[in-house]
Amino acid sequence: MAKAKTRKADPWKSHKKTLAEKRDELLEVYDKDRAALAEHTDDGIQDLADRAANAYARELNFSLSDVERNTLIRIEEAFDRMEEGIYGFCTNCEQKIGEKRLKAVPWTPLCIDCAELAENGLLEVSTSSSSDEEE
């Protein structure tokens, strides 16, 4: 009789789901805004300078904010850390990140202590890993 293979449970299943949902939400908002921008027509009365200013303002309004863009980057980095087997550990001090923190901010690369140091300017972190408390 052959042994049945047992699958090891994925400890990050709920976090993966939350990360994927947040990523999809951000991308959906961005896609809707881009579609609205593409559908917008000028009234034909504006001169070239007015049209350029309005186009710039629309692009600015419809583009992802820095927070949203950084959140998307951090989400992808979190998926990478899962693949590497280091998700759930602080990228600075390598200590385990608390489950409550991961549940609240599943894309965080930093434990609460290191995040506080970063917020106070006492810890240098890469741009995509800083200010993960936003959103």
Phi and psi restraints in degrees (value plus and minus 20) as a CYANA .aco file:
   2 ALA   PHI     -99.5   -59.5
   2 ALA   PSI     123.6   163.6
   3 LYS   PHI     -94.8   -54.8
   3 LYS   PSI     117.0   157.0
   4 ALA   PHI     -96.8   -56.8
   4 ALA   PSI     114.0   154.0
   5 LYS   PHI     -95.0   -55.0
   5 LYS   PSI     111.2   151.2
   6 THR   PHI    -121.5   -81.5
   6 THR   PSI     113.6   153.6
   7 ARG   PHI    -107.1   -67.1
   7 ARG   PSI     114.9   154.9
   8 LYS   PHI     -97.4   -57.4
   8 LYS   PSI     111.2   151.2
   9 ALA   PHI     -83.6   -43.6
   9 ALA   PSI     121.2   161.2
  10 ASP   PHI    -100.5   -60.5
  10 ASP   PSI      92.1   132.1
  11 PRO   PHI     -88.9   -48.9
  11 PRO   PSI     -36.9     3.1
  12 TRP   PHI    -128.0   -88.0
  12 TRP   PSI      -4.6    35.4
  13 LYS   PHI     -74.2   -34.2
  13 LYS   PSI     -68.7   -28.7
  14 SER   PHI     -87.5   -47.5
  14 SER   PSI     -55.7   -15.7
  15 HIS   PHI     -88.8   -48.8
  15 HIS   PSI     -59.2   -19.2
  16 LYS   PHI     -80.8   -40.8
  16 LYS   PSI     -62.6   -22.6
  17 LYS   PHI     -83.3   -43.3
  17 LYS   PSI     -66.1   -26.1
  18 THR   PHI     -82.7   -42.7
  18 THR   PSI     -63.9   -23.9
  19 LEU   PHI     -82.2   -42.2
  19 LEU   PSI     -65.0   -25.0
  20 ALA   PHI     -84.7   -44.7
  20 ALA   PSI     -60.8   -20.8
  21 GLU   PHI     -83.9   -43.9
  21 GLU   PSI     -63.1   -23.1
  22 LYS   PHI     -85.5   -45.5
  22 LYS   PSI     -62.9   -22.9
  23 ARG   PHI     -81.0   -41.0
  23 ARG   PSI     -66.7   -26.7
  24 ASP   PHI     -83.1   -43.1
  24 ASP   PSI     -59.0   -19.0
  25 GLU   PHI     -82.1   -42.1
  25 GLU   PSI     -67.7   -27.7
  26 LEU   PHI     -84.1   -44.1
  26 LEU   PSI     -62.1   -22.1
  27 LEU   PHI     -88.9   -48.9
  27 LEU   PSI     -54.8   -14.8
  28 GLU   PHI     -85.9   -45.9
  28 GLU   PSI     -64.1   -24.1
  29 VAL   PHI     -81.2   -41.2
  29 VAL   PSI     -63.9   -23.9
  30 TYR   PHI     -82.1   -42.1
  30 TYR   PSI     -65.6   -25.6
  31 ASP   PHI     -82.1   -42.1
  31 ASP   PSI     -61.6   -21.6
  32 LYS   PHI     -83.5   -43.5
  32 LYS   PSI     -62.6   -22.6
  33 ASP   PHI     -85.1   -45.1
  33 ASP   PSI     -60.1   -20.1
  34 ARG   PHI     -85.4   -45.4
  34 ARG   PSI     -60.0   -20.0
  35 ALA   PHI     -84.8   -44.8
  35 ALA   PSI     -61.5   -21.5
  36 ALA   PHI     -83.8   -43.8
  36 ALA   PSI     -58.6   -18.6
  37 LEU   PHI     -84.2   -44.2
  37 LEU   PSI     -61.7   -21.7
  38 ALA   PHI     -87.2   -47.2
  38 ALA   PSI     -51.9   -11.9
  39 GLU   PHI    -100.6   -60.6
  39 GLU   PSI     -39.5     0.5
  40 HIS   PHI     -86.4   -46.4
  40 HIS   PSI     111.8   151.8
  41 THR   PHI    -136.8   -96.8
  41 THR   PSI     127.5   167.5
  42 ASP   PHI     -98.1   -58.1
  42 ASP   PSI     135.8   175.8
  43 ASP   PHI    -101.7   -61.7
  43 ASP   PSI     -24.0    16.0
  44 GLY   PHI      63.2   103.2
  44 GLY   PSI     -27.5    12.5
  45 ILE   PHI    -111.7   -71.7
  45 ILE   PSI     -43.5    -3.5
  46 GLN   PHI     -91.0   -51.0
  46 GLN   PSI     127.3   167.3
  47 ASP   PHI    -103.0   -63.0
  47 ASP   PSI     156.9   196.9
  48 LEU   PHI     -79.1   -39.1
  48 LEU   PSI     -61.8   -21.8
  49 ALA   PHI     -85.6   -45.6
  49 ALA   PSI     -61.3   -21.3
  50 ASP   PHI     -83.7   -43.7
  50 ASP   PSI     -63.1   -23.1
  51 ARG   PHI     -83.9   -43.9
  51 ARG   PSI     -60.1   -20.1
  52 ALA   PHI     -84.6   -44.6
  52 ALA   PSI     -63.9   -23.9
  53 ALA   PHI     -83.9   -43.9
  53 ALA   PSI     -62.6   -22.6
  54 ASN   PHI     -86.8   -46.8
  54 ASN   PSI     -59.2   -19.2
  55 ALA   PHI     -83.4   -43.4
  55 ALA   PSI     -62.3   -22.3
  56 TYR   PHI     -83.4   -43.4
  56 TYR   PSI     -64.3   -24.3
  57 ALA   PHI     -83.5   -43.5
  57 ALA   PSI     -62.2   -22.2
  58 ARG   PHI     -83.3   -43.3
  58 ARG   PSI     -65.2   -25.2
  59 GLU   PHI     -80.5   -40.5
  59 GLU   PSI     -62.0   -22.0
  60 LEU   PHI     -83.2   -43.2
  60 LEU   PSI     -63.3   -23.3
  61 ASN   PHI     -88.7   -48.7
  61 ASN   PSI     -54.4   -14.4
  62 PHE   PHI    -113.4   -73.4
  62 PHE   PSI     -29.9    10.1
  63 SER   PHI    -100.1   -60.1
  63 SER   PSI     140.6   180.6
  64 LEU   PHI     -84.2   -44.2
  64 LEU   PSI     121.4   161.4
  65 SER   PHI     -93.0   -53.0
  65 SER   PSI     144.2   184.2
  66 ASP   PHI     -78.7   -38.7
  66 ASP   PSI     -59.9   -19.9
  67 VAL   PHI     -83.4   -43.4
  67 VAL   PSI     -66.3   -26.3
  68 GLU   PHI     -83.8   -43.8
  68 GLU   PSI     -63.1   -23.1
  69 ARG   PHI     -83.0   -43.0
  69 ARG   PSI     -64.8   -24.8
  70 ASN   PHI     -86.6   -46.6
  70 ASN   PSI     -55.3   -15.3
  71 THR   PHI     -83.6   -43.6
  71 THR   PSI     -63.5   -23.5
  72 LEU   PHI     -79.8   -39.8
  72 LEU   PSI     -62.2   -22.2
  73 ILE   PHI     -82.7   -42.7
  73 ILE   PSI     -66.4   -26.4
  74 ARG   PHI     -84.5   -44.5
  74 ARG   PSI     -53.4   -13.4
  75 ILE   PHI     -84.4   -44.4
  75 ILE   PSI     -66.5   -26.5
  76 GLU   PHI     -83.1   -43.1
  76 GLU   PSI     -58.9   -18.9
  77 GLU   PHI     -84.1   -44.1
  77 GLU   PSI     -56.8   -16.8
  78 ALA   PHI     -84.2   -44.2
  78 ALA   PSI     -62.5   -22.5
  79 PHE   PHI     -81.2   -41.2
  79 PHE   PSI     -60.1   -20.1
  80 ASP   PHI     -82.3   -42.3
  80 ASP   PSI     -62.6   -22.6
  81 ARG   PHI     -84.1   -44.1
  81 ARG   PSI     -54.9   -14.9
  82 MET   PHI     -82.9   -42.9
  82 MET   PSI     -65.6   -25.6
  83 GLU   PHI     -81.1   -41.1
  83 GLU   PSI     -57.5   -17.5
  84 GLU   PHI    -100.3   -60.3
  84 GLU   PSI     -30.0    10.0
  85 GLY   PHI      60.2   100.2
  85 GLY   PSI      -1.9    38.1
  86 ILE   PHI    -136.4   -96.4
  86 ILE   PSI     -12.2    27.8
  87 TYR   PHI     -83.7   -43.7
  87 TYR   PSI     121.2   161.2
  88 GLY   PHI      73.3   113.3
  88 GLY   PSI     -20.5    19.5
  89 PHE   PHI    -139.9   -99.9
  89 PHE   PSI     118.7   158.7
  90 CYS   PHI     -80.7   -40.7
  90 CYS   PSI     112.5   152.5
  91 THR   PHI     -95.9   -55.9
  91 THR   PSI     -29.8    10.2
  92 ASN   PHI    -116.8   -76.8
  92 ASN   PSI     -80.6   -40.6
  93 CYS   PHI    -118.6   -78.6
  93 CYS   PSI     -28.0    12.0
  94 GLU   PHI      46.7    86.7
  94 GLU   PSI      -5.6    34.4
  95 GLN   PHI    -101.8   -61.8
  95 GLN   PSI     137.1   177.1
  96 LYS   PHI     -86.1   -46.1
  96 LYS   PSI     114.3   154.3
  97 ILE   PHI    -103.2   -63.2
  97 ILE   PSI     114.7   154.7
  98 GLY   PHI     -79.5   -39.5
  98 GLY   PSI     123.5   163.5
  99 GLU   PHI     -80.6   -40.6
  99 GLU   PSI     -58.2   -18.2
 100 LYS   PHI     -82.0   -42.0
 100 LYS   PSI     -60.1   -20.1
 101 ARG   PHI     -87.1   -47.1
 101 ARG   PSI     -63.6   -23.6
 102 LEU   PHI     -84.2   -44.2
 102 LEU   PSI     -55.3   -15.3
 103 LYS   PHI     -88.0   -48.0
 103 LYS   PSI     -59.7   -19.7
 104 ALA   PHI     -94.8   -54.8
 104 ALA   PSI     -61.1   -21.1
 105 VAL   PHI    -155.9  -115.9
 105 VAL   PSI      56.0    96.0
 106 PRO   PHI     -84.3   -44.3
 106 PRO   PSI     -35.1     4.9
 107 TRP   PHI    -111.7   -71.7
 107 TRP   PSI     -18.4    21.6
 108 THR   PHI     -86.0   -46.0
 108 THR   PSI     115.1   155.1
 109 PRO   PHI    -114.9   -74.9
 109 PRO   PSI     -25.7    14.3
 110 LEU   PHI    -141.5  -101.5
 110 LEU   PSI     124.7   164.7
 111 CYS   PHI     -89.7   -49.7
 111 CYS   PSI     149.3   189.3
 112 ILE   PHI     -82.4   -42.4
 112 ILE   PSI     -59.3   -19.3
 113 ASP   PHI     -84.5   -44.5
 113 ASP   PSI     -64.8   -24.8
 114 CYS   PHI     -90.1   -50.1
 114 CYS   PSI     -54.1   -14.1
 115 ALA   PHI     -83.8   -43.8
 115 ALA   PSI     -60.7   -20.7
 116 GLU   PHI     -84.8   -44.8
 116 GLU   PSI     -61.2   -21.2
 117 LEU   PHI     -80.9   -40.9
 117 LEU   PSI     -63.1   -23.1
 118 ALA   PHI     -83.7   -43.7
 118 ALA   PSI     -63.0   -23.0
 119 GLU   PHI     -81.8   -41.8
 119 GLU   PSI     -53.8   -13.8
 120 ASN   PHI    -107.9   -67.9
 120 ASN   PSI     -15.3    24.7
 121 GLY   PHI      56.2    96.2
 121 GLY   PSI      -5.0    35.0
 122 LEU   PHI    -117.1   -77.1
 122 LEU   PSI     -21.2    18.8
 123 LEU   PHI    -157.1  -117.1
 123 LEU   PSI     104.7   144.7
 124 GLU   PHI    -107.7   -67.7
 124 GLU   PSI     101.5   141.5
 125 VAL   PHI    -149.1  -109.1
 125 VAL   PSI     138.9   178.9
 126 SER   PHI     -85.3   -45.3
 126 SER   PSI     136.5   176.5
 127 THR   PHI     -75.6   -35.6
 127 THR   PSI     -62.2   -22.2
 128 SER   PHI     -93.2   -53.2
 128 SER   PSI     -35.4     4.6
 129 SER   PHI    -121.4   -81.4
 129 SER   PSI     -25.5    14.5
 130 SER   PHI    -107.9   -67.9
 130 SER   PSI     140.7   180.7
 131 SER   PHI      28.8    68.8
 131 SER   PSI      31.8    71.8
 132 ASP   PHI     -97.5   -57.5
 132 ASP   PSI     -21.6    18.4
 133 GLU   PHI     -99.2   -59.2
 133 GLU   PSI     -38.3     1.7
 134 GLU   PHI     -91.9   -51.9
 134 GLU   PSI     131.6   171.6
